[in-house]
Amino acid sequence: MKGRWTGALCAAALLVGGAGLAARLDSWFLQWAGNRAKTLNPLDVFVGQGQRLFGAHFYRKADVYFHSGFYPSIFDNNEAFQTEHMAADADIAHDRNSGDEEEFLGGPRDLFDRFSRHFFPSQHTHLNEGGAGQNHQHGAPGHGDQQVREILPWLQIAATLDPELPETYTVAAYWLRERMGKDREAEQFLRQGLRNLPNHPQLLFELGRVYRESRNDPARARNLWRHASRVSPGWKEDATPQDQFILLQIESRLAKLAEDQKDLPAAIAHWQNVARFSPGPEHVFEHIAQLRQRMANGTNAVPFFLQP
């Protein structure tokens, strides 16, 4: 009888001690900086940081849909697909692509290979240029812009899984605004990104494009671009090519806007910054010289990109 009571008391003590330890750990976990339970998003709780891997996958999947499925596998030549085309075409990403994007499959090896290519995407196309069955031409005005909506669900999922990937917001905003005429939705998506990535220059730059190109509000666009330039890491010596590319876009837009506003001194200052990061600064320096000559003559300059 005595041994039975001893076992029961030990079990009760272990139960009470386990409950106390669980309560103590629960309190510590709720205060821990890495606690995933601070969010109500079930993906954060069950997947955690691993969801960013899935976010990158869905972002890539959007580019696959942008090509109607014509996309290289890990066994094919990927040189022409280093940067997602949906981002490069939107001018929001440094283009690292090289090689022939049309021929990563190579020529048909035999008659059977040639015949089999009728049953899967085997031509390079973009959704905004008609999608599958259309010949792809860079810069050609597309008649399939409404088909671009097919990539938006993938980008929304990518933003949910990895809310700190700025390209997700800027790519979606560009296609919403430029090709679907939904500038309000584009602004909302960019502001969603700014809540997750405050003061991110890439998001501020794209939001400025919304106000300048879709709302015709140069004052707000200028303020956004100036702030984006101030916070840009592209000024640093160890800046990445992507950061310098975004800064180049920001400064060039500020320079063009200053010329539109007849503020030639400000335009010259911004063009000098453009020349600093431009891969071909000779044309920029020529235009700066023209602006200075126009200022000396008391006339306004015609931007070099508008000259015949």
N, C-alpha and C positions, 0 to 999 in steps of 0.2 A: 504493500500500500504506500509505504514511504517513497519507494522508487517511482511509483506512478505519479505522485504529486510533484516530485522533483522534476520529472520530464515535462509535466504540464506547465510548471512555473518557468522552466527554461524556454519552452516554446512561446509562452506569453511574453517573456522578456525579449526574445528575438523579434516577435511581431511588433511590440511597442518600439524597440530600437530601430527596426526597419522603417516604420512609419515616420518616426522622428527624423531619420536620415533623409528620407524621401522629401519631407517638408523642407528640410534645410537646403537640399540640393535644388528643389524647385524655386525657392526664393533666390538662390545664387544664380540660377539659370536665367530667370527673368531680368536680372540686373546685368548679365554678361553682355558685352558689346557685340559678340558674335551670335546672339540669340536670334534664331529665325522665327520664333513665335511672336516677335513684335509686329509682324504683319499678318493680316487676315487672309492673304493669298495662300491657298493650299499648296501651290507649286513651291513657294518659298519654304514651307514647312517640310514637305516630303522630299523635294529634290535639292533644295539649297543652292549652293554655288555651282553645282553641276548643271543647273539649268542654262547657264551661259553657253555651254557647249551646244545645247539644243538650239539656243537662240541664234548662234552663228550658223548652224545647219539650216534653219528655216530662212535665214537671210540669203544663204546661198541657193536655197530651193526657189526663192522668188526669182532669182536670176535664171534658173533653169526654166521656169515658166515663161520668163521674158523671151527666151529663145525657143519656146514651144517644144521643149524637150531635147533640142539639139545641143548637147553639152558633153564635153570630154569626161571620161572616167579617169580613175587614177592610173590606168594603164595607157592612156592616150597622151598626146603632146598638149600640155597645158600652157604653153608660153603665151598664147593669145587670149588666155582667160585668167591672168593673174589678178586683174581688177575686174569686178563685176561690171558688165557692160551697161546695166541699168543705172549704175552710179557714174560711170565715165561719160555716158551720153547726157547725164544731167549736169555735168561740170561740177560735181561736188567731191570728186575723188581724184587723187593723183594717178594718172593712167600709167600702169606698169606693163601693159600688154605689148607683146612683140610677136613676130611670126605671122603666119597666114591663118586667120580665124576660120577661113572657109574650108580648109583641107586637113583638119586634124585627124580625120578618119583615114586619109590617104586614098589612093585610087582603088577601085574594086580589084580584088585579087584574082577573081575568076568570074565565070558566068553566074554561078550560084550566089556569090557575094553581091554582084550587081543586082540580081533579082531580089535578094532579101532586103535591099535598101529601100524598096518600095513600101515596106511594112513598118518602118520606124523613121523618126525624123532624121533626115540625112542632108538637109540644106540649112545653111546659116540664115536665120530670119530673126526679126525683132517684132514683138507684138504691136508696137506703135507704127510699124510699117506693113501691117497686114497679116503678120503671123505666118504660120506654116503654109506653104504653097506659093509664097511671094518671094521674089528676088530681093535680097537685102542690098540696100545702097545707103552708105553713110551720108547723113545729112538730108536724105530725101524726105519731103513732107509726107507724113503717114496718113493713111485713110483708115487705120485700125486703132486709133487712139483709145476708143472705148474699150478695146480688148485689154488695155493695160490694167483695167480693174482686177484682172485675174491675179496680179501679183500682190495686190493690197492686203488680202487676208493673210498671206504668208508674212508680210512685213509687220502686220499687227501682232501676229503670234510671236515673231522675233522680238518685237519691242516689249511684249509681256514677259518673255523668258529672259531677255537680257536688256533691261531698261537703260543700260549705260553704254550702248552702242550707238553713237550719234548718226552714223550713216543710215541706220534704219529710219530715223525720223526725216532726215533731209531727202533721201530718195523718195519716200512716200509722199512728202510734201511737194516735191517737184512734179511728180506725175499727177498728183491731185490738182495742182494749180495750173500747170502748163498745158497738160494734155486733156484734162477732164473739166477744167473751168471751175473747180471747187476750191476757191481760195480760202473760204471760211474754214472748211475742214482741214485744209493745209495748215492754217494758222493754229487751229486747235491741237493738231498733232505735234507741231513744233513746240507749242507751249507745254504740252505734256512732256516732251523731251527736256525742256528747260527746268521743269520741276525735278526731274531726276538728275540732270546735268546742269546746274546753275552756271550762268555766264560762259557756256561753252561757245567759242567763237564760230564754230561751224553752224550751230543752230541759230545763233544771232545773225550770221550772214544770210542764211536762207530766209529767216523771218524778215530781214531787210528787203530781200528780193520780193517777198509777198507785198510789202507796202509800196515799193518802187514800181514794180512791173504790173501788179494786179490792182492796186488801190490808187496809184498815181499820187502817193503821199511822200514826196522827196524829203521833207523835214524829218519824219519819223525814220525813214530808211537811213538817212545820214547819221542820225543819232545812234541807231543800232549798229551801223557799220563802224562808226568811230569807237564805240564801246568794244566791239568785237576786235578791232585792231589793237586797242590798249591791252586787252587780256590775252591776246594771241601768244602762244608759246613759239610762234614762228620767228620771233625776233632773236631767240636764243641761238648761241653758237652751235649747240647740239640738237637743234630742231630737226624733226623728221621731215622727209620730203612731203608728206601729207600736210603737216602743219605749215610748211612754207607755201605749199600750193594754195591752201585756204587763205593765207595772208596775202598772197599775190592776187587772188580773186577779190578780196576785200578792198585792197588799195586801188586796184584798177577800177572797181565800181565807184569808189570815192572820187577818183580822178575824173571819170566821165561825168559824174554828178556835178562836180565843181565846175567843169566846163559848161554844162547845161545851165548852171546858175551864174555864168559869166564871172566866176571867181578864179581868174587865171593864176594868181600866186598860189592859192591852195591846190589847184590842179597840178602845177609844176611840182610842188612838194610831194604830192601823192605819186606822180609819175616817176619821180626820183626813187621812191620806195619800190615801185614796180620794177624799175631797171635793176635794182639791187638783187631781186629774186628771179628776174626773167631769164630764161635760157638763151634768149636772143635780144640783148638790151640795145643793139645798134639802132633799131627802128624807134625805140622809146626815146633814146637820146636825140635822134633827129626831130622827133615831135616836140621834145622839150625846147630845142633850139628854135623851132617855129613859133612856139608859144611866147618865148622871150622876145622874139622879133616883133610879133604882133603887139605885145605889151609896149614895146618901144615905139611902135607906130600908132598906138592908141586904138588898135582894132582887135576884134575877137578872132580866135583861131578856129579852124575847122579840124576836128580830130582826125588823126591819120587813118583811123579805121573806117572813116566815112569818105575818105578821099578816093577818087576813081583810080 
